Structures are given as C-alpha cells and as structure tokens.
Amino acid sequence: MRLAICGSIATDHLMTFPGKFADSLVPEELDKISLSFLAEDLDVRRGGCAANIAFALAQLGHRAVLVGSVGRDFEMEYRGWLEDAGVDTTGVRVSDTRHTARFVCTTDSSLAQIATFYAGAMSEARDIDLAALGEFDLVLVGPDDPEGMQRHTQSCRDRGQAFAADPSQQLAWAEGDLIRELIDGATYLFSNDYEAALIEQKTGWSSADVQAHVGTRIVTRGKDGVSVYPADGEAVEVKAIEGVVAVDPTGVGDSFRAGFLAGIAAELDLERSAQIGCTIAASVVETKGTQEYELTRDGFLKRLGAAYGDTAASEVDAALSLG
C-alpha cells in the first residue's frame, strides 16, 4: 500500500516548567494576560506532524512518502535522519527564502502545554502538486499551510483518491466552512475527543452529521484509549496501554496515527490497527522528543500482547515488518 503523509515538517524546541501554569492564571484577568515561566531545560528535536507520522511508520516497517515544504536548513541534517530511518523524502519541497517551521513548547508538571508555532517554509506547501508525485492508495492530509491542505484535499477528490483528514492543530483558528471542506468525503477522520467536539461546534454538524460525511472516524481519548466509528457497524473501543510512565505528550497523537495507518496498510482490521496505534503511542509518551524512541520487534510485540492478548500479537507479528 503506497501512503503519502502530507503536513508540517518542523524543528521542536521543547522546555519543561516544574510548576503548574494554572497556578499563575487569574480567570478574571485573562484578557490582560502577561506571563513568563522559568524553564528548567531545553531540548531541540526534529518534529512536525507529517514527519513524526512518517518516521513512526518507518519504525513499523512501512516506507511512506513524506510531503511538505521546508527550508534549506532541512538539508543539513534532518533529511538524512529521516532517510536513514526509512522515510521517502522525495515529496519534500525546499524553499529558497524561508526557514523550516519551528514549534516552541513548554510543558508543565501536569503535562499541560503552552506552545507557539512559526510556519516559515510550511506556508509554501500550497505550491506542491500532489498529483505530480504519482498515485497513492491513501493520502493523509495533516495540519499544514491551510491553502496547502485545501489543495491536497481537492486534488484527492478530483482524482478519486482516498484520503484521511487530520486537521487537528488547525481547528483552533479554522472556520466551519474550511473544516467542512477539509473533512467532507474523507475515508478516515482523525481527532482527539476535544477536537471532535470542536469540529461539531464549528461546523454546526452533530456527531451523526460528521459521520455521514466521512467513512471511519477515529477519536483518541488519552489514557481512556480510542474509539473507532466505522461507516457501518458497531463502534470499536480499544483501551490504552497500562503502566505508562508519561514523560512528554508531544507527538503522541502523530504516532498513534502512524500505528493505525500501518495496520490499515497491512490489511488488519480497525481493532488491530488501533491497538498498534496505542502501543507505539505508549513508547512515544515515555520519551522526550517525537522521534527519539526506539522500537524492537520483541519489545513491541510483548507490550502489545500483554495489553491485547496473544492472538493480537500473533496477527500483528505476521502483518508488520518490524525491525
């Protein structure tokens, strides 16, 4: 199965604050907010939603085509890192004038986050012609330059190309018309539970309305696992991996998407695909940085089997080309 992963490619600057943001917030004065937090450390990591997903897919044995726009600084080290990991970067466009996008995020002791995202070269994703990259079995359209997301989505519709909608971070500012355009006709729609509510609020659609406009909805719920709502049939509920020692939540949703897509690409059912997603997500949340974790075949299958049973582990073992 040939997958294209469209979306942001960025550098992450990750900091930690030992207290809680909430302790410094005055609800009655939020319109005048002016705060700074003294961070204890700084980690500069490779990131971006599309890059994280493509990297995680490679860890699970699937070489996806990464599609996004970057600056020349990407050539210094990031491209080689991804290629060595097993990612196809032939769909990456290099800007002549802008730096690669940058994500600056501070996480407090309760794992709440405050972040700023600099788009940079990502704003040129609108200049990428998805059709010129060939045919794909499935295209994931993730958070990116809004015009780029629109162009990729329309390209899929025009060519009758199956696509997965993953607007996530862009939902905060997007209006209902744009959200409806990005998700209508999607084979899969990814969101977390908050984003699912935001989609309904901004589009004016009920949960049933959203379902009528897409194929399968996948709603992640953090420690409460994931709910998968197929176009036909009963919802599938998959519990999260237990005993996880959370270190950094950044990129966890991206890794889940990769695991789910790896299962779909291997022709596993929705339940197994969600179980793969939950298992790799557990490895990411236990690691600082979005591409710093390591998977071993034995370790991954042992963890999946302990959570979901020997049959699940056996089926995933037979389907995935884990290292």
C-alpha positions in Angstrom: 0.0 0.0 0.0 1.5 3.3 -1.1 0.9 6.1 1.5 1.6 9.8 1.3 1.8 11.8 4.5 1.2 15.5 3.9 1.7 18.1 6.6 4.1 20.0 8.7 7.8 19.3 9.0 9.4 21.3 11.8 12.0 21.6 14.5 10.8 21.3 18.0 12.2 23.4 20.9 10.9 21.7 24.0 11.1 23.1 27.5 9.7 22.0 30.9 8.3 24.1 33.7 8.4 22.5 37.1 5.2 24.2 38.4 1.7 24.4 37.0 0.5 27.0 34.5 -2.9 27.0 36.2 -1.4 28.4 39.4 -0.4 31.6 37.6 -3.7 32.2 35.8 -6.2 34.7 37.1 -9.6 33.9 35.4 -10.9 37.4 35.7 -7.8 38.9 34.1 -7.2 36.6 31.1 -7.8 39.5 28.7 -4.7 41.1 30.1 -2.5 38.0 30.4 1.2 38.7 30.5 3.2 35.7 31.9 6.6 34.2 31.6 7.7 30.8 33.1 11.3 29.9 34.0 12.0 26.6 32.2 14.5 24.1 33.6 15.8 22.7 30.4 15.7 22.9 26.6 15.7 20.1 24.1 15.9 20.8 20.4 14.3 18.0 18.5 13.2 17.0 15.0 9.4 17.2 14.6 6.4 18.3 12.6 3.2 16.2 12.4 3.8 14.7 9.0 7.5 14.0 9.7 6.5 12.3 13.0 3.9 10.1 11.4 6.3 9.2 8.5 9.0 8.4 11.0 6.8 6.2 13.1 5.5 4.4 10.0 9.1 3.6 9.2 9.7 2.2 12.7 6.7 -0.2 11.9 8.2 -1.3 8.6 6.3 1.0 6.2 8.1 3.4 3.9 5.7 6.3 3.3 6.2 9.3 1.1 6.6 12.5 3.2 5.0 15.6 1.5 5.7 19.0 2.9 7.7 22.2 2.5 11.0 23.0 4.3 13.8 25.5 4.4 17.4 24.9 3.3 18.3 24.1 6.8 16.4 20.8 6.4 19.3 19.6 4.1 21.9 20.0 6.9 20.8 17.0 8.9 17.1 16.4 9.0 16.7 14.9 5.6 19.5 12.4 6.2 17.9 11.4 9.6 14.6 10.6 8.0 16.1 8.8 5.0 18.2 6.7 7.3 15.1 5.9 9.4 13.3 4.6 6.2 11.2 7.6 5.2 10.9 8.5 1.5 11.6 12.3 1.3 11.2 12.7 -2.5 7.9 14.6 -1.8 9.6 17.3 0.3 9.9 20.8 -1.3 12.7 23.1 -0.3 12.1 26.9 0.0 14.6 29.3 -1.3 13.8 32.0 1.2 12.2 30.7 4.4 13.4 28.6 7.3 11.9 25.2 8.2 8.9 25.6 10.5 9.6 25.8 14.3 7.5 24.6 17.2 8.3 26.1 20.6 6.5 24.3 23.5 6.7 24.4 27.3 5.2 21.6 29.3 4.3 21.9 33.0 4.3 19.3 35.8 0.7 18.3 35.0 1.6 17.9 31.3 -0.3 21.0 30.3 1.3 22.8 27.4 1.8 26.3 26.0 3.2 26.5 22.5 3.9 28.7 19.6 4.3 27.6 16.0 6.3 29.5 13.4 5.1 28.4 9.9 8.1 29.5 7.9 8.6 27.4 4.8 5.5 25.5 5.6 3.5 28.3 4.1 4.8 27.2 0.7 3.1 23.8 0.9 0.4 25.3 -1.3 2.9 25.2 -4.2 3.2 21.4 -4.0 1.4 19.5 -6.7 0.4 16.2 -5.1 -0.7 14.7 -8.4 2.9 15.1 -9.8 4.1 12.7 -7.1 2.2 9.8 -8.6 -0.7 7.6 -7.4 -1.2 6.6 -3.8 -3.5 4.2 -2.1 -4.2 6.6 0.7 -3.1 10.2 1.4 -3.2 11.6 4.9 -3.8 15.4 4.8 -2.4 16.6 8.2 -2.0 20.1 9.7 -0.1 22.3 7.3 -0.4 25.6 5.4 -4.2 25.9 5.2 -4.1 26.6 1.4 -1.9 23.6 1.0 -4.3 21.4 3.0 -7.1 22.6 0.8 -5.1 22.0 -2.4 -4.2 18.4 -1.4 -7.7 17.6 -0.3 -9.2 18.9 -3.6 -6.5 17.0 -5.5 -7.6 13.8 -3.9 -11.3 14.5 -4.6 -10.6 15.4 -8.3 -8.7 12.1 -8.8 -11.0 9.9 -6.8 -8.1 9.4 -4.4 -8.8 8.0 -0.9 -7.7 10.4 1.8 -7.5 10.7 5.6 -8.4 14.0 7.1 -6.4 15.1 10.1 -6.9 18.9 10.7 -6.0 18.7 14.4 -4.0 21.8 15.4 -5.5 23.9 12.6 -9.0 23.5 14.1 -8.4 26.2 16.7 -8.5 29.0 14.2 -10.3 27.5 11.2 -13.9 28.4 10.5 -16.7 26.0 9.9 -16.7 26.3 6.1 -13.0 25.3 5.9 -13.4 22.5 8.3 -16.3 21.1 6.3 -14.2 21.3 3.2 -11.2 19.5 4.7 -13.2 16.5 6.1 -16.0 16.0 3.6 -15.6 12.7 1.8 -12.6 11.5 3.9 -12.1 7.8 4.1 -10.8 8.3 7.7 -11.1 11.3 10.0 -8.6 11.6 12.9 -9.2 13.7 16.0 -8.9 13.6 19.8 -12.0 14.0 21.9 -11.7 17.7 22.3 -11.1 18.2 18.6 -14.1 16.1 17.8 -16.2 18.4 19.9 -14.6 21.4 18.2 -15.4 20.0 14.7 -19.1 19.7 15.7 -19.2 23.2 17.3 -17.6 25.0 14.4 -19.3 23.1 11.5 -22.7 23.0 13.2 -22.9 19.3 12.5 -23.9 16.8 15.0 -21.8 13.7 15.6 -24.1 11.8 13.3 -23.8 14.5 10.7 -20.0 14.3 10.8 -20.2 10.5 10.5 -22.4 10.9 7.4 -19.7 13.0 5.7 -16.8 10.6 6.3 -16.0 6.9 6.2 -14.4 5.9 9.6 -14.0 8.3 12.5 -11.1 7.7 14.9 -11.3 9.6 18.2 -8.4 9.3 20.6 -9.1 9.8 24.3 -5.7 9.8 26.0 -5.5 7.4 28.9 -9.0 6.3 28.1 -7.9 4.8 24.8 -9.6 5.3 21.5 -13.0 4.9 19.9 -13.3 3.9 16.2 -16.6 4.6 14.5 -16.9 2.8 11.1 -19.3 3.9 8.4 -21.3 0.7 9.1 -21.4 -1.5 12.2 -20.7 -1.0 15.9 -18.1 1.3 17.4 -14.8 -0.3 18.3 -13.4 0.6 21.7 -9.7 0.0 22.4 -8.1 0.6 25.8 -4.9 2.5 26.2 -1.7 0.7 27.3 -1.5 0.5 31.1 1.5 1.2 33.2 2.8 4.0 31.0 5.2 6.5 32.7 4.4 9.7 30.8 7.4 12.0 30.1 6.3 14.1 27.2 3.0 14.1 25.4 4.3 15.9 22.3 3.9 13.8 19.1 1.8 11.0 20.8 -1.2 11.6 18.5 1.1 11.5 15.5 2.5 8.1 16.5 -1.0 6.8 17.1 -2.0 7.8 13.5 1.1 6.1 12.2 0.3 2.9 14.0 -3.3 2.9 12.8 -2.3 3.5 9.2 0.4 0.8 9.4 -2.3 -1.6 10.4 -4.6 -0.5 7.6 -1.8 -0.7 5.1 -1.2 -4.3 6.3 -4.9 -5.1 5.8 -5.6 -5.6 9.5 -9.0 -4.7 10.9 -9.9 -1.5 12.8 -9.4 -3.0 16.2 -5.9 -4.3 15.5 -4.9 -1.1 13.8 -6.0 0.9 16.8 -4.1 -1.5 19.1 -0.9 -0.9 17.1 -1.5 2.8 17.4 -1.9 2.7 21.1 1.2 0.5 21.6 3.5 2.8 19.6 2.0 5.9 21.3 3.0 4.4 24.7 6.6 4.4 23.6 6.5 8.0 22.4 4.9 9.4 25.6 7.6 7.8 27.6 10.3 9.6 25.6 11.3 13.2 25.4 11.1 14.3 21.8 8.9 13.0 19.0 11.4 10.8 17.1 13.8 9.8 19.8 12.2 6.5 20.8 13.4 3.1 19.6 11.2 0.1 18.8 12.4 -3.5 18.9 10.3 -6.3 17.4 10.3 -8.4 20.5 9.6 -5.5 22.9 6.8 -4.0 20.8 5.0 -7.4 20.3 5.4 -8.2 24.0 3.9 -5.0 25.1 1.0 -5.3 22.6 0.4 -8.9 23.6 0.3 -8.0 27.3 -2.3 -5.4 26.7 -4.5 -7.0 24.0 -3.7 -10.8 24.1 -1.6 -13.3 22.3 -3.8 -13.5 19.3 -3.4 -9.8 18.7 0.3 -10.1 19.0 0.5 -13.0 16.6 -1.6 -11.3 14.0 0.4 -8.1 14.2 3.7 -10.1 14.1 2.6 -11.7 10.8 1.4 -8.5 9.3 4.1 -5.9 10.1 7.7 -5.9 9.0 9.1 -4.6 12.3 12.9 -4.3 12.6 
